[in-house]
Amino acid sequence: MTKILVADDEADLETLIRQKFRQKIREQKYEFVFAINGNDALKKLQENPDVAIVLSDINMPEMDGLTLLTKLNEVSPLSKTVMVSAYGDMDNIRTAMNRGAFDFVTKPVNFEDLELTMEKTIKHVNQLKETLQAIKENNILKMYVDQNVLNFMGTREYESSLTANETVEATVAFIDICGFTAISEKESPDTVVKMLNRYFEVIVKEIISQNGTVDKFMGDCVMAVFKSEFHLDRAIEACLAIRNKIDSLPVELSFAPKVAIGINSGEVISGNIGSSTLKRLDFTIIGDVVNTAQRLQTVAGPSQILISENCYEKVKQSFNCKSIGEVKVKNKSTGLHLYEVLN
């Protein structure tokens, strides 16, 4: 359902809109909120932060539509405004557009044209939300995003509109490039960074191919997250492909790249972690499942993929695994029975 705010002081407009869009309202495709002027519109927006589009008149008491436009970005940065006014001269149209209006419809209203304009605006808002959601969930895209968008991602409006701290089922994989620290100590920074990025490219492509996301890069280690259906199976498939691809890379500067991988699956907390003061918030996951996956990675040797006993029980019919026995890991009072995924 799309929520639409109508700001207009004409008393009969609410009745007219409810009549013209009664089918969409009945089908729960549209929900309308009404305001009698700009001040009232700002109040209604604060009460309804999920408003997608605003239909606003220009000539209204207390606060007119053009003034309202200058304040909407602060109150509702993701919503878009369509001006609906009898004042359709070029000066008003240009002023409205310069202040951030998405489109302009003149009165008397052609409701067929208005609905087409509304649908176009709704589609634009949904695309914007999907784009920001994708950026939020896949930090690698931050390399290609304008700084203004990243700053916006740290604002209160962004947090409240697009993020929900929740508990989800997921699989976490930590993929470490073994022994890379030795290269960083003896080669030039440019050489080190280029080599590391080449290895990361291989790793990231396989994660994405299994619908996983890169949660973060941690030095020469990648933290990947897999959600939705068969997330554990897809994580293992991705890590097997990563191991095989990295193992097949040529020796460079006497360095033969290998990966050590830890995988764990279960219930995690998903949310925005960081500092709103610094406007640096990472959408990430935390919890014992994550910590254990990282511990398994530290235990794993070169070209080794380790999983917990719980994961093994879920995938033993699909993957060839070998028990490596009980292993003591950091911050665990008892040892964990671990399995190596062979193929």
NORRA-V17913 format. One record per helix or strand of 2 or more residues. SS is the DSSP state (h for helix, s for strand). FROM is the first residue (numbers start at 1). TO is the last residue. Records with the same first field share a line. If there is no record, write none. Layout:
BEGIN
SS = FROM-TO, FROM-TO
END
This chain:
BEGIN
s = 2-7, 30-35, 51-56, 80-85, 103-106, 166-177, 213-218, 221-226, 259-275, 280-286, 304-308, 321-327, 336-341
h = 13-20, 22-26, 38-47, 65-75, 90-98, 111-137, 139-144, 147-153, 156-162, 180-186, 189-209, 231-247, 288-299, 309-315
END
